[in-house]
């Protein structure tokens, strides 16, 4: 609320709280514009405070899988939580059963994928989520470098159903960057 308190354009009794709420929601993507139903549900069910959310994407499509990144101060962890199957698009991903080889992925991210295979839908969703993480650089900002706010925290990746499969492959992709990663 510090930014709004310094803003002389906000009148007393005006919309300072709403301005702060919108300012804090800049890191939340794909939620209902007015009601923020996904955010409210996540906060209520997970017992989180808004300040615990580092990033959240509620976008959902054939490859886009909702996930959020929270700061768990009690366990000194940055947690990436990946939603499981819920929508029709998720169910389509679930039935993309063709195995995809992990040879090239392993070579690119530094793990032995030789002769290993992955559920095709899981791999497609993992590639989208990894690209989204790289685009926003949230994990790097929180955990890496001299200006990282939580450099002494551990990265944890969790998921359910489709999200669990994505979490396993994502962990393999991120392990070299975050060697203490837990999945």
ChimeraX commands (.cxc) that place a marker at each C-alpha (Angstrom):
marker #1 position 0.00,0.00,0.00 radius 0.5
marker #1 position 3.07,2.22,0.16 radius 0.5
marker #1 position 2.87,3.18,-3.52 radius 0.5
marker #1 position -0.73,4.33,-3.18 radius 0.5
marker #1 position -0.06,6.21,0.04 radius 0.5
marker #1 position 2.54,8.27,-1.81 radius 0.5
marker #1 position 0.23,8.89,-4.77 radius 0.5
marker #1 position -1.31,12.33,-4.31 radius 0.5
marker #1 position -3.85,11.63,-7.06 radius 0.5
marker #1 position -5.75,9.18,-4.84 radius 0.5
marker #1 position -8.27,10.97,-2.69 radius 0.5
marker #1 position -9.13,9.89,0.81 radius 0.5
marker #1 position -11.92,7.33,0.72 radius 0.5
marker #1 position -11.22,6.79,-2.97 radius 0.5
marker #1 position -9.96,3.74,-4.77 radius 0.5
marker #1 position -6.53,3.28,-3.19 radius 0.5
marker #1 position -7.24,-0.32,-2.15 radius 0.5
marker #1 position -8.57,-1.20,-5.60 radius 0.5
marker #1 position -5.49,0.38,-7.20 radius 0.5
marker #1 position -3.25,-1.74,-5.00 radius 0.5
marker #1 position -5.27,-4.88,-5.79 radius 0.5
marker #1 position -4.85,-4.25,-9.52 radius 0.5
marker #1 position -1.15,-3.51,-9.04 radius 0.5
marker #1 position -0.68,-6.85,-7.20 radius 0.5
marker #1 position -2.60,-8.74,-9.91 radius 0.5
marker #1 position -0.09,-7.87,-12.63 radius 0.5
marker #1 position 1.51,-11.28,-12.01 radius 0.5
marker #1 position -1.79,-13.15,-12.38 radius 0.5
marker #1 position -2.71,-14.13,-15.93 radius 0.5
marker #1 position -5.97,-15.47,-17.35 radius 0.5
marker #1 position -8.27,-14.80,-14.40 radius 0.5
marker #1 position -11.73,-13.30,-14.61 radius 0.5
marker #1 position -11.15,-9.54,-15.00 radius 0.5
marker #1 position -13.75,-8.31,-12.53 radius 0.5
marker #1 position -14.39,-11.09,-10.01 radius 0.5
marker #1 position -10.96,-12.79,-9.92 radius 0.5
marker #1 position -12.68,-16.10,-9.19 radius 0.5
marker #1 position -9.65,-18.33,-9.85 radius 0.5
marker #1 position -7.42,-16.28,-7.58 radius 0.5
marker #1 position -10.02,-16.12,-4.80 radius 0.5
marker #1 position -10.60,-19.89,-5.00 radius 0.5
marker #1 position -6.87,-20.64,-4.94 radius 0.5
marker #1 position -6.31,-18.38,-1.94 radius 0.5
marker #1 position -9.25,-19.84,-0.02 radius 0.5
marker #1 position -8.54,-23.51,-0.69 radius 0.5
marker #1 position -4.77,-23.34,-0.25 radius 0.5
marker #1 position -4.88,-21.02,2.76 radius 0.5
marker #1 position -2.61,-18.50,1.05 radius 0.5
marker #1 position -2.25,-14.75,1.35 radius 0.5
marker #1 position -2.11,-12.66,-1.80 radius 0.5
marker #1 position 1.51,-11.77,-0.94 radius 0.5
marker #1 position 2.41,-15.49,-1.21 radius 0.5
marker #1 position 1.66,-15.54,-4.95 radius 0.5
marker #1 position 4.71,-14.85,-7.09 radius 0.5
marker #1 position 2.96,-15.72,-10.35 radius 0.5
marker #1 position -0.20,-17.48,-11.48 radius 0.5
marker #1 position -1.41,-18.47,-14.93 radius 0.5
marker #1 position -5.01,-19.58,-15.15 radius 0.5
marker #1 position -4.90,-19.76,-18.94 radius 0.5
marker #1 position -6.15,-23.10,-20.18 radius 0.5
marker #1 position -6.01,-24.60,-23.66 radius 0.5
marker #1 position -4.79,-27.67,-25.47 radius 0.5
marker #1 position -1.22,-27.16,-24.25 radius 0.5
marker #1 position -1.68,-24.34,-21.75 radius 0.5
marker #1 position -1.92,-25.78,-18.27 radius 0.5
marker #1 position -2.83,-23.58,-15.30 radius 0.5
marker #1 position -0.10,-23.30,-12.67 radius 0.5
marker #1 position 1.05,-20.96,-9.98 radius 0.5
marker #1 position 4.24,-20.13,-8.13 radius 0.5
marker #1 position 3.98,-19.42,-4.43 radius 0.5
marker #1 position 6.41,-18.45,-1.71 radius 0.5
marker #1 position 6.21,-20.86,1.23 radius 0.5
marker #1 position 8.01,-19.01,4.00 radius 0.5
marker #1 position 7.43,-21.73,6.60 radius 0.5
marker #1 position 9.22,-24.40,4.54 radius 0.5
marker #1 position 11.60,-21.89,2.87 radius 0.5
marker #1 position 10.44,-23.08,-0.55 radius 0.5
marker #1 position 9.36,-21.63,-3.86 radius 0.5
marker #1 position 6.59,-23.97,-5.02 radius 0.5
marker #1 position 5.43,-24.47,-8.60 radius 0.5
marker #1 position 2.00,-26.10,-8.41 radius 0.5
marker #1 position 0.53,-27.51,-11.64 radius 0.5
marker #1 position -3.19,-28.20,-11.98 radius 0.5
marker #1 position -4.39,-31.64,-13.02 radius 0.5
marker #1 position -6.98,-32.55,-15.64 radius 0.5
marker #1 position -10.17,-30.54,-15.36 radius 0.5
marker #1 position -11.28,-29.21,-18.75 radius 0.5
marker #1 position -12.17,-30.89,-22.03 radius 0.5
marker #1 position -8.83,-29.68,-23.43 radius 0.5
marker #1 position -7.04,-31.42,-20.54 radius 0.5
marker #1 position -8.89,-34.64,-21.34 radius 0.5
marker #1 position -7.71,-34.39,-24.95 radius 0.5
marker #1 position -4.12,-34.12,-23.66 radius 0.5
marker #1 position -4.75,-37.15,-21.44 radius 0.5
marker #1 position -5.62,-39.33,-24.44 radius 0.5
marker #1 position -2.57,-38.32,-26.52 radius 0.5
marker #1 position -0.96,-41.58,-25.54 radius 0.5
marker #1 position 1.67,-41.83,-28.26 radius 0.5
marker #1 position 5.04,-42.15,-26.56 radius 0.5
marker #1 position 7.50,-39.36,-27.26 radius 0.5
marker #1 position 11.24,-40.10,-27.03 radius 0.5
marker #1 position 13.22,-38.10,-24.46 radius 0.5
marker #1 position 16.62,-38.48,-26.17 radius 0.5
marker #1 position 16.76,-34.94,-27.61 radius 0.5
marker #1 position 15.19,-33.36,-24.53 radius 0.5
marker #1 position 17.73,-35.09,-22.31 radius 0.5
marker #1 position 20.58,-33.91,-24.47 radius 0.5
marker #1 position 19.27,-30.34,-24.43 radius 0.5
marker #1 position 18.69,-30.19,-20.64 radius 0.5
marker #1 position 21.49,-32.41,-19.39 radius 0.5
marker #1 position 19.81,-35.65,-18.34 radius 0.5
marker #1 position 20.03,-39.14,-19.78 radius 0.5
marker #1 position 16.92,-39.57,-21.90 radius 0.5
marker #1 position 18.41,-42.34,-24.03 radius 0.5
marker #1 position 15.78,-44.99,-24.67 radius 0.5
marker #1 position 13.29,-43.18,-22.40 radius 0.5
marker #1 position 9.78,-42.18,-23.47 radius 0.5
marker #1 position 7.06,-39.89,-22.17 radius 0.5
marker #1 position 3.30,-39.61,-22.62 radius 0.5
marker #1 position 2.90,-37.36,-25.69 radius 0.5
marker #1 position 0.30,-35.03,-24.15 radius 0.5
marker #1 position 2.34,-34.59,-20.98 radius 0.5
marker #1 position 5.41,-33.64,-23.01 radius 0.5
marker #1 position 3.50,-31.09,-25.10 radius 0.5
marker #1 position 2.08,-29.42,-21.97 radius 0.5
marker #1 position 5.50,-29.50,-20.29 radius 0.5
marker #1 position 7.09,-27.72,-23.25 radius 0.5
marker #1 position 4.44,-24.98,-23.05 radius 0.5
marker #1 position 4.87,-24.55,-19.29 radius 0.5
marker #1 position 8.66,-24.48,-19.54 radius 0.5
marker #1 position 8.46,-21.82,-22.28 radius 0.5
marker #1 position 6.09,-19.76,-20.11 radius 0.5
marker #1 position 8.48,-20.02,-17.14 radius 0.5
marker #1 position 11.38,-18.90,-19.34 radius 0.5
marker #1 position 9.33,-16.01,-20.73 radius 0.5
marker #1 position 8.49,-14.58,-17.31 radius 0.5
marker #1 position 11.78,-15.52,-15.54 radius 0.5
marker #1 position 9.94,-15.65,-12.19 radius 0.5
marker #1 position 11.97,-18.56,-10.80 radius 0.5
marker #1 position 15.24,-16.90,-11.76 radius 0.5
marker #1 position 14.20,-13.62,-10.13 radius 0.5
marker #1 position 13.21,-15.39,-6.92 radius 0.5
marker #1 position 16.04,-17.94,-6.60 radius 0.5
marker #1 position 19.08,-17.09,-8.72 radius 0.5
marker #1 position 21.66,-14.33,-8.90 radius 0.5
marker #1 position 22.90,-11.66,-6.54 radius 0.5
marker #1 position 19.52,-9.86,-6.40 radius 0.5
marker #1 position 17.41,-12.97,-5.78 radius 0.5
marker #1 position 14.98,-12.39,-2.92 radius 0.5
marker #1 position 14.87,-16.05,-1.87 radius 0.5
marker #1 position 18.27,-17.46,-2.83 radius 0.5
marker #1 position 18.31,-19.64,0.32 radius 0.5
marker #1 position 14.95,-21.25,-0.58 radius 0.5
marker #1 position 14.44,-24.61,-2.32 radius 0.5
marker #1 position 12.44,-25.02,-5.53 radius 0.5
marker #1 position 9.63,-27.58,-5.23 radius 0.5
marker #1 position 7.48,-28.73,-8.12 radius 0.5
marker #1 position 4.14,-30.38,-7.38 radius 0.5
marker #1 position 1.14,-31.41,-9.43 radius 0.5
marker #1 position -1.86,-33.69,-9.60 radius 0.5
marker #1 position -2.82,-36.05,-12.43 radius 0.5
marker #1 position -1.76,-34.37,-15.69 radius 0.5
marker #1 position 0.04,-31.76,-13.55 radius 0.5
marker #1 position 2.09,-34.46,-11.81 radius 0.5
marker #1 position 3.32,-35.85,-15.12 radius 0.5
marker #1 position 4.21,-32.35,-16.27 radius 0.5
marker #1 position 5.99,-31.74,-12.95 radius 0.5
marker #1 position 8.23,-34.79,-13.34 radius 0.5
marker #1 position 9.41,-33.87,-16.85 radius 0.5
marker #1 position 9.70,-30.18,-15.93 radius 0.5
marker #1 position 11.88,-31.16,-12.96 radius 0.5
marker #1 position 14.20,-33.05,-15.27 radius 0.5
marker #1 position 14.43,-29.97,-17.52 radius 0.5
marker #1 position 15.19,-27.59,-14.62 radius 0.5
marker #1 position 17.47,-29.78,-12.47 radius 0.5
marker #1 position 20.75,-28.39,-13.88 radius 0.5
marker #1 position 19.65,-24.82,-13.19 radius 0.5
marker #1 position 18.18,-25.64,-9.78 radius 0.5
marker #1 position 20.22,-28.58,-8.43 radius 0.5
marker #1 position 18.39,-28.65,-5.05 radius 0.5
marker #1 position 15.01,-28.94,-6.80 radius 0.5
marker #1 position 12.50,-31.31,-5.17 radius 0.5
marker #1 position 9.64,-32.96,-7.06 radius 0.5
marker link #1:1,2 radius 0.2
marker link #1:2,3 radius 0.2
marker link #1:3,4 radius 0.2
marker link #1:4,5 radius 0.2
marker link #1:5,6 radius 0.2
marker link #1:6,7 radius 0.2
marker link #1:7,8 radius 0.2
marker link #1:8,9 radius 0.2
marker link #1:9,10 radius 0.2
marker link #1:10,11 radius 0.2
marker link #1:11,12 radius 0.2
marker link #1:12,13 radius 0.2
marker link #1:13,14 radius 0.2
marker link #1:14,15 radius 0.2
marker link #1:15,16 radius 0.2
marker link #1:16,17 radius 0.2
marker link #1:17,18 radius 0.2
marker link #1:18,19 radius 0.2
marker link #1:19,20 radius 0.2
marker link #1:20,21 radius 0.2
marker link #1:21,22 radius 0.2
marker link #1:22,23 radius 0.2
marker link #1:23,24 radius 0.2
marker link #1:24,25 radius 0.2
marker link #1:25,26 radius 0.2
marker link #1:26,27 radius 0.2
marker link #1:27,28 radius 0.2
marker link #1:28,29 radius 0.2
marker link #1:29,30 radius 0.2
marker link #1:30,31 radius 0.2
marker link #1:31,32 radius 0.2
marker link #1:32,33 radius 0.2
marker link #1:33,34 radius 0.2
marker link #1:34,35 radius 0.2
marker link #1:35,36 radius 0.2
marker link #1:36,37 radius 0.2
marker link #1:37,38 radius 0.2
marker link #1:38,39 radius 0.2
marker link #1:39,40 radius 0.2
marker link #1:40,41 radius 0.2
marker link #1:41,42 radius 0.2
marker link #1:42,43 radius 0.2
marker link #1:43,44 radius 0.2
marker link #1:44,45 radius 0.2
marker link #1:45,46 radius 0.2
marker link #1:46,47 radius 0.2
marker link #1:47,48 radius 0.2
marker link #1:48,49 radius 0.2
marker link #1:49,50 radius 0.2
marker link #1:50,51 radius 0.2
marker link #1:51,52 radius 0.2
marker link #1:52,53 radius 0.2
marker link #1:53,54 radius 0.2
marker link #1:54,55 radius 0.2
marker link #1:55,56 radius 0.2
marker link #1:56,57 radius 0.2
marker link #1:57,58 radius 0.2
marker link #1:58,59 radius 0.2
marker link #1:59,60 radius 0.2
marker link #1:60,61 radius 0.2
marker link #1:61,62 radius 0.2
marker link #1:62,63 radius 0.2
marker link #1:63,64 radius 0.2
marker link #1:64,65 radius 0.2
marker link #1:65,66 radius 0.2
marker link #1:66,67 radius 0.2
marker link #1:67,68 radius 0.2
marker link #1:68,69 radius 0.2
marker link #1:69,70 radius 0.2
marker link #1:70,71 radius 0.2
marker link #1:71,72 radius 0.2
marker link #1:72,73 radius 0.2
marker link #1:73,74 radius 0.2
marker link #1:74,75 radius 0.2
marker link #1:75,76 radius 0.2
marker link #1:76,77 radius 0.2
marker link #1:77,78 radius 0.2
marker link #1:78,79 radius 0.2
marker link #1:79,80 radius 0.2
marker link #1:80,81 radius 0.2
marker link #1:81,82 radius 0.2
marker link #1:82,83 radius 0.2
marker link #1:83,84 radius 0.2
marker link #1:84,85 radius 0.2
marker link #1:85,86 radius 0.2
marker link #1:86,87 radius 0.2
marker link #1:87,88 radius 0.2
marker link #1:88,89 radius 0.2
marker link #1:89,90 radius 0.2
marker link #1:90,91 radius 0.2
marker link #1:91,92 radius 0.2
marker link #1:92,93 radius 0.2
marker link #1:93,94 radius 0.2
marker link #1:94,95 radius 0.2
marker link #1:95,96 radius 0.2
marker link #1:96,97 radius 0.2
marker link #1:97,98 radius 0.2
marker link #1:98,99 radius 0.2
marker link #1:99,100 radius 0.2
marker link #1:100,101 radius 0.2
marker link #1:101,102 radius 0.2
marker link #1:102,103 radius 0.2
marker link #1:103,104 radius 0.2
marker link #1:104,105 radius 0.2
marker link #1:105,106 radius 0.2
marker link #1:106,107 radius 0.2
marker link #1:107,108 radius 0.2
marker link #1:108,109 radius 0.2
marker link #1:109,110 radius 0.2
marker link #1:110,111 radius 0.2
marker link #1:111,112 radius 0.2
marker link #1:112,113 radius 0.2
marker link #1:113,114 radius 0.2
marker link #1:114,115 radius 0.2
marker link #1:115,116 radius 0.2
marker link #1:116,117 radius 0.2
marker link #1:117,118 radius 0.2
marker link #1:118,119 radius 0.2
marker link #1:119,120 radius 0.2
marker link #1:120,121 radius 0.2
marker link #1:121,122 radius 0.2
marker link #1:122,123 radius 0.2
marker link #1:123,124 radius 0.2
marker link #1:124,125 radius 0.2
marker link #1:125,126 radius 0.2
marker link #1:126,127 radius 0.2
marker link #1:127,128 radius 0.2
marker link #1:128,129 radius 0.2
marker link #1:129,130 radius 0.2
marker link #1:130,131 radius 0.2
marker link #1:131,132 radius 0.2
marker link #1:132,133 radius 0.2
marker link #1:133,134 radius 0.2
marker link #1:134,135 radius 0.2
marker link #1:135,136 radius 0.2
marker link #1:136,137 radius 0.2
marker link #1:137,138 radius 0.2
marker link #1:138,139 radius 0.2
marker link #1:139,140 radius 0.2
marker link #1:140,141 radius 0.2
marker link #1:141,142 radius 0.2
marker link #1:142,143 radius 0.2
marker link #1:143,144 radius 0.2
marker link #1:144,145 radius 0.2
marker link #1:145,146 radius 0.2
marker link #1:146,147 radius 0.2
marker link #1:147,148 radius 0.2
marker link #1:148,149 radius 0.2
marker link #1:149,150 radius 0.2
marker link #1:150,151 radius 0.2
marker link #1:151,152 radius 0.2
marker link #1:152,153 radius 0.2
marker link #1:153,154 radius 0.2
marker link #1:154,155 radius 0.2
marker link #1:155,156 radius 0.2
marker link #1:156,157 radius 0.2
marker link #1:157,158 radius 0.2
marker link #1:158,159 radius 0.2
marker link #1:159,160 radius 0.2
marker link #1:160,161 radius 0.2
marker link #1:161,162 radius 0.2
marker link #1:162,163 radius 0.2
marker link #1:163,164 radius 0.2
marker link #1:164,165 radius 0.2
marker link #1:165,166 radius 0.2
marker link #1:166,167 radius 0.2
marker link #1:167,168 radius 0.2
marker link #1:168,169 radius 0.2
marker link #1:169,170 radius 0.2
marker link #1:170,171 radius 0.2
marker link #1:171,172 radius 0.2
marker link #1:172,173 radius 0.2
marker link #1:173,174 radius 0.2
marker link #1:174,175 radius 0.2
marker link #1:175,176 radius 0.2
marker link #1:176,177 radius 0.2
marker link #1:177,178 radius 0.2
marker link #1:178,179 radius 0.2
marker link #1:179,180 radius 0.2
marker link #1:180,181 radius 0.2
marker link #1:181,182 radius 0.2
marker link #1:182,183 radius 0.2
view
